[in-house]
Amino acid sequence: MSALIDLNPADSAVVANPYPLYEQLRAAGPLIWSENLDMWLAPTYQAASAVLRNPQLGRIYKPRLPAIDWEIFNWLHSDSILDSEPPKHTRLRSLVTKTFTRGRIEAMRPAIENICAELLEHTAQQVQERGQFDLLADYAEPLPVLVIAKLLGVPAQMSAELRSWSQAIVKMYEVGPTAAEEADALSACAQFSEYISTLARERKRKPADDLITALVQAQESGEKLNEHELIAMCVLLLNAGHEASVNGFGNGFVSLFQHPDQLRELAQDPDGLASSALEEMLRFDSPLHMFDRTATADTEIAGVTISTGQKVAALLGSANRDEQQFVKAATFNIHRTPNSHIAFGAGIHFCVGAPLARLEMNISLPLLLKKYPDLKLAGQPAQRPTFVLRGWETIPVC
């Protein structure tokens, strides 16, 4: 079936506010054929969830050509848990979950608190000097990079490079990257992979108490991560952890600024309301809006057959605003419970870094509002011109 409406991720109006279009797509049906993208779209919560959980809809990475030019980029994806399927995905996920444990993540709490305190000290200096600070550049962006750097065992002084590499690589997830963005991404892939490879060799000679050492030493059924898989894992942990945390935090705060009564209420009880508020921030304006899969066999979703080889995209941003799943879905409510959003995905590709992202945000949000209980916008936020990874470039506050 074809719809009279379609999704154009390059449309500036859609990038600015995709939610009116999402509402039209959901009304048109649980599965819509997109002529523009040459794939099926799943805009409803039930259909998107089914797409994410169906084992016959896989993350099938199609190598970019020419292969020589794109060699590093191709293996960073084909050897990643994000773009692999069982049995390879099962092995990779098992290896990383042995090391990226809930206990290891929880043990990061004191370090995260210290990093937040240092960043808040920096914001105070910015306020003193300029009368304002950037909620993203001065707080939300450096935090996850510094945390994942510490977790991996990367020196803190490398955080700027890690951030730059991550931002260059994730631009390739958007529809139609420019030639300049492709060149930047390839350069970032080469520099990142060389750095992690060097660090891994050092950890083999001299183990340390960090995640890279644990990944080097991890074994499952007698298998270790090979060099490409280890590098791909580290790149994914940085990219996924960085983007989810930054965009979830930034999008959520813009929503809070648009709902000042709820922001004031949250500031009055940040410890008590942080958890439910953060889940609503992730649901209401999700950091990831589209996650595509490919049919490995003819598969039925919501009564529609997806033919072998066809792509289907779960529209997470639309699913999380589905009126059939959430009461008053278009209303921002920091008290919402239960809140079964799928901002971190679902199924075997559920974000491996979600527990760390949640911990970071549950620590950083209360600390921010205790420091600035009357936090408000100091200017108009500037939005990122991206659709798949939705976020903001600057959010000036005081």
N, C-alpha and C positions, 0 to 999 in steps of 0.2 A: 504494500500500500504506500502511496506517496501523499505527502501533506502539502497543503497550499502554502505553508510556511516552512522556512528552512533556517539553518543556523550558519551564520557567517562570522567566524571568530575574528576576522579582520575588520569588521564593522565597528567604528569608534563608538557608536551609540550602544552596541551590544557589550563592548568592553566596559563602558562606563556604568551600565546598568543592565545586566542580562535578565533580570527577574521578570519583567513583563513578557519577554519572549518565552521564558521558561513556562510561564503560566499558560500561554497559548499552546506550547508543545504538549504539556500534560493534558490539556483539554482535547487535543487532537488524537491522543492515544498513547498507550504505554510503550509502543515501539514505532518510530517514525523513520522513514527512509530519507536520508539527506542526499539530494542530488549534488549539492555544493561540495560535500566532504566525501561522497561516494562510500557511505557507510550507514549503518543503522544507528539511531540514537535512542537511548533509554532514559526518558526524562522523569518518570515516576519513581517513587521510592521502591515499590515492589519490583519493578522491572530492572532498575539499576542494581538492586541487591541481588536479584537472580543472575544478572550478567556477571557480577563480581564473584559469585559462588559456583557458577557452572563449570565443571571440570573440562567440558568440551569447548570452552571459550578460553583460549590460552593467550599468554603474552608471547607472541611470536615475533621476534625481532628480525626485521628485513634489513640486511647489511646495506649501508650506503655505498654507492659506487662513484668513482673507481675505487676498488678495494685498497689499493696501495696508498692513496691519499687519505683514506678514512680508516686505515688499519687500527690505530689506537682507539678511536671512537667506537669502532665496531666491536672490538673485543671487550671494551669497558661495558658495553651493553649485553652482548651475548654471554658473557661470563658473570653477569650480575643476577642476583635473585629476583630483581624486578622484571627482567626480561627473559626469564627461563621458566620452564615447566617441569613437572615430575618426569623422570626420577632425578634430574639434575637439581631442580629447585628444592626437592626434599632434602638432598644431601647438603646443599649450601645452607639452607635455612637451619638444618639440624646443627651444622657446625657453628654457625654464628650464634644461635640461641644457647649453645653450651658456654659461650664466653660473654655474650651481651645479656647477662642474666638480670632479673629483677633486683637481686641482692647487690650486684655491681652498680646498677643504676641508682638504687636507694643510697648506696654509700657515697654517691656524688653530692648528696644534699648539702653538707658543710661547704664544699667547694663552690657550689652554685650560689649559696648565700653570700660567700665572700666575694665572688665575682659581681654579684648584684650590688653589694655594698660599695665596691670600687667604682662601678659604673654610675651609681647614684651620686657618689662624690664628684665624679666628672660632670654630671648634669648640673650639680649645684654651682660648679665653677662657671659653666656655660650661662646659667641664669644670672650669676653675679656680673659676668662680663657683657652679656648680650641681652639679658632680660628674658631669655627663652632657651629652649633646647629642642633638638629633634628627637621625638620619641623613638624613631627607627634607628637613625644613624648613631645616636648617643646611648641607646639602651637596648632596644629589642634586637637589632641586628648583631652587635658584637657578642651578646650573651651566648647564643647557641654555638657560635663558632668557637668561642673560648672554652665552652664546656666540652664540646666534642674533641677539641684539640687536647685538652687535659685528659679526657677519657682515652683517646688513642695513644697519647704519649708524645704529642707534637709540641715543641716549645711554644710558649705563649706569643713570642715575638713573630711567629710565623702566621698568626691569626689573620693578618691583613691579606697575605698571599692566599690562604685558604679561602677566605671570603671572596676575593677577586676571581679565583679559579672556579669556585662554585657558581657565582653569578654568571660567568661566561658560559659554563656548560649547560645550565638549566635553560638558557635562552633557546637551546635546540629543541626543547619540548614544545615550543610554541609552533603554530601553523605558519609555514613560510618564512623561516629566518632569512635575514639578508646575507649577502656574500661576506660582508665584514663580520657579522655575528658568527658565521660558520668558521671563518679564519681564527677569530678569537677563541672559539670553543676548542678547535683543534690544538691551538697553542696551549690552552689551559690543560687539556687532557695530557699532552706530552709532559708539561712541567709537573703536574700533579702526580702522574704515574711514576716519573723518575724520582721524585722526592719520596714517595711512599716505598718504592722499591729499595732505595738506599736505606731508609729507616728500618725496613724489615730485615735487611741483611745485617744491620747493626744489632737488632734485637736477637737474631739467631746466635750471634757471637756473644752478646752480653744482654741476657733477658732483663726485663724491668717489670714493674707492677703496673702494666698498662694493657689496653685492649689489643694493640698491635702484637705484643708478645703473646697474649692469649690466643690470638688468631693464628699466629705462626705455629704455636704448639698444639692447637686444637686438632683432635682426631675423632673420627666417627667411622666405625667399621673399617678401621685401618687406613682411611683416606685423610689426607690433609688438603687444605686449600692450596691450589697451585699459585704461582706468582701472580698471574693475571686475575684469578679469582679473588685473591687477597686485596689486590689494588682496587678492583672493581667494588669490593665490599666497603673499603674505606671511603671511596669516592661517593658511593651511595649513602653511607651513613652521614657524611657531611652534607651532601646535597639535600637529601630528604629531611634530615633533622633541622637543617638551616631554614629551608623554605617553609616547612610546616609551622615551625615555631614563630618565625618572623611574620609571615603573612597572617597566621591565625591571631597573633597578638595585635598586629597593626589593624587588620580588618575589624577585629573585635572592638578596639578602642574607638575607631571611627564610629562604629555602631553605638557605643556608649555615649560619645559626644553628641550623637543625634538623639539620644534619649537621656537628657540631663538628670531627670528625676531618678532614674535607675543608677546613674553614675554616682549621684550623691548618696543614695542608699548603700551602694557597694562600698563607697569610701568610709561610711560610718561603721561598717562591719566587714572589712576586707577578708579577715581570716574565716569568718563564718560563711560568707557568700562566694568566696573565690571559686570553689569547685564547680558549683552549679552555673555561675556566671561564665566561666571559661568554656564549659560545654556548649552553652548557648552562643557564645562568641564564635565558636567553631562551626556550629550549625547554621547560624543566621547568615553569615557571609564567609563561606568555606574557602580555605586557601587553595584547594585543588578542585577544578571544576569539570575536568573531563579525563577519563581513564579508559583507553580503548583496549579491546580484546579481539582476537581472530578465531573464527570457528574452525576447529580441526575436524569436524564432522557436521553433517546437517543437524542443526540444533533448534529446538522450539523454545522461544521465550515469549510469554504473554500471548500465546496462540499464534505467533508469527514464526515462520521457519527462516532461520538464518543459514544460508547455504555455506557449504565448506569453502573456506578461503575468504568469505566476506568478513568485514570488520563491523564491530558494534561498540559504541562508546557509552559507558555509564556516565550520565551527566550528574555528578555528585552535588553540584550547587543547586540544581533543580530538585533533585531527590530530597534534599534537606529542607526544601520549602514546600513539600507536597502536603496539601490540605487533608489528604486521605490518611496520612501518617501522623501529622502533628496538629494538635488543636491550635487554631489561630496561627497557622504556620508563618504568615507574613508579619506577625507581631513579635518583636524582640522582647524576651522575658527572662531575666536573670534568675528567676525562681523555677524555671521549667523543669519538671521532673515527672515521669522519666523523660530522658532525652536520648533516644536511640539513633542519633545521627550517624552518618557514614563518612564523615569528613576524612577519616584515616583509612577509608576503604573497608573491605570485608573479604572473607575467604582466605585462601592461601597467600594472597598478596597484601593482606592487612599490613599497614606500615610497621616495620620492625622497630622503628624509632619512636613509636607513639608513646610508650611509657616514659621515655626520657623527655619528650616534648611536653607532656602533661606535667611532669615534675617541675620542669623549668618554669612553665607558666604559672603553676600553683605557688611557686616561691616568688617569682618576679612581680606578679601582679599585686599581692598584698604589700610587699616592701615598697613598691612604687607609690601606692596610694597612702601608705603611712607617712612617706616622705613628703608627698604632695596631695594632701586630702582635698584641696580645692583645684586640682588639675583641670586646665581648660585649654582650648585651642588658642594659639597665638597667631594664627593665619590659616589660609586655606590649604588643606592637604593636597598633595600632588599624587595622582594615581599612576601606577605602572601601566604602560600601553600593552598589557598582555591579557589573554583570556584564560588559557589553561591553568596557569599559576596566577591567581588573582591576588593583587596586593597594592601597596602604596609605595611611592618613592620617598616622600617626606611627609612627616606629620609634626608641624611646629607646635609646641605646647609651652605653657608657663604655669 
